[in-house]
Structures are given as structure tokens and as C-alpha cells.
Amino acid sequence: MVKQYDLGIIGGGPAGYTAALHAAAKGLSVVMFEKNKVGGVCLNSGCIPTKAILHSAEVYNEIKCAESLGIFVENSHVDFAKVIERKDRVVEKLRKALELSLKNSGVVIVNAAAELVGNNKISADKEIYYCDKVIVCTGSTPKELPNIRFDHEFVLSSDDVLNLKSLPKDIVIIGSGAIGTEWARIFASFGVEVSIVEFAQHLLPVADFDVSKRVERIFKTRKIKTYLCDCVEKIENKRVFLKSGAILEPECVLLAVGRKPNEVQKIDGVTYLGDVCGKIQLAHFAIKQAVKVIDGVDFDENLVPSVVYGNPEIAWIGAREQDLEEGSYEKSNLLISALGKSHCDDSTDGFIKILSRDGQIIGAHIVSKEAASLIQQITIAIQNKVSIDKLKEVCFAHPTYSEGIFESLFRL
Ligand SMILES: Cc1cc2nc3c(=O)[nH]c(=O)nc-3n(C[C@H](O)[C@H](O)[C@H](O)COP(=O)(O)OP(=O)(O)OC[C@H]3O[C@@H](n4cnc5c(N)ncnc54)[C@H](O)[C@@H]3O)c2cc1C
């Protein structure tokens, strides 16, 4: 029997499942091919599992500091196997919910590797599927370096660390992007000795310099050792040789130097979405791309918020100060310790930096508890070209971190 659908989607990650759900809601017949697990990297080995482990790490950290809050906890310790079990439960629960949602929407899921054999033809499981429209969103995989390869025992990928049986005593993390930075915080919170090696001049090199410098300060207080302007020349017999001459002997290494798009055949008439495009490798970017293609809702690709999770959160949107010409902008810088809520929460580390031009916000860089939510407020303002004067008319609740945004507006 000929298998015929309005839409065929290869890859069941955020780009794929969003396209599937939105297309099905519009009444299209949809088949989605997933060779591994529905939810893709984000749900199974990316955003969700890391944040679940991070939550355990943060709770442990808070318990360690709880005495100053008047809370006494005796004999607290980490059972890492249980941390991983809980992470697995979170992932499984969300995956089941997603599978159910796809099923209830009428999306046909084919659990097999699929291959594009024409702009309307997909081959999977020895069957041919004819689809009026085809979307390919097959994602990305962790990058290796020419001189450093994953062996999955000593040199680990971001997939491997999710399933460690126990915590190492110490670890070297290569790369201080979002993944390296989040894992440095997770491991450090669990009491692992962390060293992080970064090729660039600053940690988190994609961020505004002030953010990077603050992260460096925070890492210092957490006793995370940083090697900046440095790189790993070779790894031999579990010894990590840095260009600077330092030789590190950790229990394991996390290589976190980015992700490479999976290889795909480019065929005219086929739509490619998400990480596989090699543009912005974030789940919310993949989701917005899918919504644009299916629902025709456009978005500004220059206004995709970046968030690095942990305590405090780090988030930014729009222009970085180092990219602006001197004198072409105004800036405000508010310390989070100026906010009452930060003292209530014992979370005073951080700042809100806002950059503006001609009465409009053009960029914001936040290191603070709840930074991920704060940056969303600014994203909405920038995207809708809400002037600073208009924003000043908004009533911000007290005591909150959002008040920091309000306060900053009067300093521009
Ligand atoms: C450790 C880590 C943490 C992250 N944290 C965040 C975060 O906090 N926030 C954020 O926005 N982003 C985060 N990301 C990035 C995010 O996971 C990706 O941007 C997102 O998953 C990309 O979605 P996608 O749909 O393009 O691809 P993927 O999620 O990679 O999904 C692609 C799917 O296609 C399937 N596939 C591939 N080839 C075939 C084939 N031939 N046939 C059938 N199926 C196939 C794969 O099995 C996979 O399930 C993180 C990534 C990692 C690794």
C-alpha cells in the first residue's frame, strides 16, 4: 500500500516534534521518523537532563549553606546514582507526555532511521513514504578536536557525563561555552575539583566581557580553576598537557567544544530546521524555526536569548558592549545586591547591564538568580520596540528581580 502524507519529518527533536504538532493541529496528515528517542537531544541528552542534574547540585549547594538561613541539616551527602535515576525519571516522564501528545494529535511516529530519496520521498524500514512536503531536522553531535577524540572512558562527551556511575574526584573541562560552564557548576557544587581550559581570553567567550569577567570571579570563589588563552596539546596516559606547560592528571576529561551539524543531503524543495542547519544551536531557535515554517509566524533571528543555567543564572540578548562603537550608546549597570529580594534569597551576586541607543534598549546582559526570566522581559521590549520612557510606565512588583530592570531604566 502506498504511504502518503501531507508532511514527512525526519528527526523527532524540538524542531521535528514542534513542526509535527503544529502541522497536525492545522489538520495535516503527518509522519515523523525518529531513529532514537522522541524529544531529540534536548529532551534526552541536552537541556532537560542537564537541568535536572543541575537542580540536584543546586539543592545540595543550598543545603551546605543552609546554616546561615537557620536551617541545620545533619549528615547530608550525595548519592550520585540516585541523582542520575531521578534525572532519568524526569526525562522519561516528559518523553512519555510528548509521545502521548503526538499520538493524540494524530502524528504517525515511525521509529526508524529515515533517508531522503527525493524531495517528496522518504525511505525507512524498507518502506517508501510519499510526502507533499518534507522537513529534515536531524540535529547535531558533539564535536571532537583533531588531537582529542572521545574514548568515552577518560575523554567524555556531554552524552557520557549524563550517565556517569559515580562522581569523579576531579575533572578537566575543555571549553567554556554553555555546556562546559553548566557542567563546571554542576561538578563544583557536588564537590568535584574542576579545572576548565579555554582557548579564548575569557570564559564564556560568546558573552559580553562584563559577563565573562563576572563568571571568572564566581568560578574563583567556587574554587574552579581556569586556564585562559590556553589549550590542550595532547592527552597521553590520562595526563592532559596544556600549551602553557601545565600538566593535569584528572580522573576524566569533558570535551565540550561545541556540536557539529549531522551530515545531510541537501535537496531542493526540502526544508531544513534546527541544529542541522548549523546556525544557532538552541532548542528555542529550532522551535521558532518550526513555528515559522508551519504557522507562518516570523521572528527576528537576531533576538534569540542566550541562557546559561546555574546559580546565578546568566542570560543575554542583543548587542554586546564590546561590539559597539564608543560613544554610540548609553549603559546602565545595576548590582543585584541593590535589590531587596536578592538579600531575602541570599543571592546577591550579579548585575543587570542594559545598553541603549536613542531611547531604545539594544542589548541586555544579566547575571542573577532568575536571569532567564528577566531576559525574556527585555526581549519582548526590544522586539516590540517599546521605548525606555514607555517601559518606565510599567508597574514592576516588589520585591522581585524584575525591579532591577525598572531601576536600570532610570540610569540610562
Ligand atoms: C548538554 C546540552 C545542553 C543543552 N542545553 C540547552 C538549553 O538549556 N537550552 C537550549 O535551548 N538548548 C540546549 N541545548 C541544545 C539543544 O539540545 C539543541 O539545540 C536542540 O536539541 C536542537 O533540536 P533539533 O530538533 O534541531 O535536533 P535534535 O534535538 O538533535 O534532534 C534530532 C533528532 O533527529 C534524529 N535523527 C537523526 N538522523 C535521523 C534519521 N536519519 N532518521 C530518523 N531520525 C534521525 C535524532 O535521533 C534526534 O532525535 C543543549 C544541548 C546539549 C548537548
The ligand as a Gaussian input file, in Angstrom:
#p B3LYP/6-31G(d) Opt

LIG

0 1
 C       24.303000      19.145000      27.166000
 C       23.409000      20.025000      26.344000
 C       22.649000      21.002000      26.966000
 C       21.815000      21.810000      26.218000
 N       21.087000      22.762000      26.874000
 C       20.280000      23.578000      26.158000
 C       19.471000      24.545000      26.818000
 O       19.480000      24.673000      28.043000
 N       18.660000      25.340000      26.061000
 C       18.624000      25.232000      24.695000
 O       17.894000      25.976000      24.058000
 N       19.380000      24.327000      24.040000
 C       20.190000      23.489000      24.741000
 N       20.924000      22.537000      24.091000
 C       20.835000      22.464000      22.610000
 C       19.553000      21.725000      22.172000
 O       19.544000      20.454000      22.730000
 C       19.521000      21.640000      20.649000
 O       19.663000      22.912000      20.102000
 C       18.197000      21.033000      20.174000
 O       18.043000      19.738000      20.662000
 C       18.157000      21.007000      18.646000
 O       16.930000      20.465000      18.234000
 P       16.803000      19.758000      16.794000
 O       15.373000      19.380000      16.679000
 O       17.404000      20.582000      15.756000
 O       17.725000      18.461000      16.862000
 P       17.894000      17.262000      17.938000
 O       17.332000      17.599000      19.251000
 O       19.328000      16.916000      17.826000
 O       17.019000      16.123000      17.308000
 C       17.363000      15.488000      16.104000
 C       16.742000      14.112000      16.110000
 O       16.865000      13.535000      14.821000
 C       17.064000      12.144000      14.952000
 N       17.655000      11.663000      13.695000
 C       18.877000      11.985000      13.180000
 N       19.039000      11.379000      11.987000
 C       17.903000      10.672000      11.744000
 C       17.485000       9.834000      10.668000
 N       18.213000       9.642000       9.597000
 N       16.270000       9.248000      10.766000
 C       15.483000       9.443000      11.845000
 N       15.841000      10.219000      12.889000
 C       17.033000      10.829000      12.836000
 C       17.997000      12.046000      16.142000
 O       17.947000      10.749000      16.719000
 C       17.427000      13.120000      17.062000
 O       16.490000      12.592000      17.950000
 C       21.744000      21.670000      24.810000
 C       22.493000      20.675000      24.175000
 C       23.309000      19.858000      24.939000
 C       24.102000      18.789000      24.235000

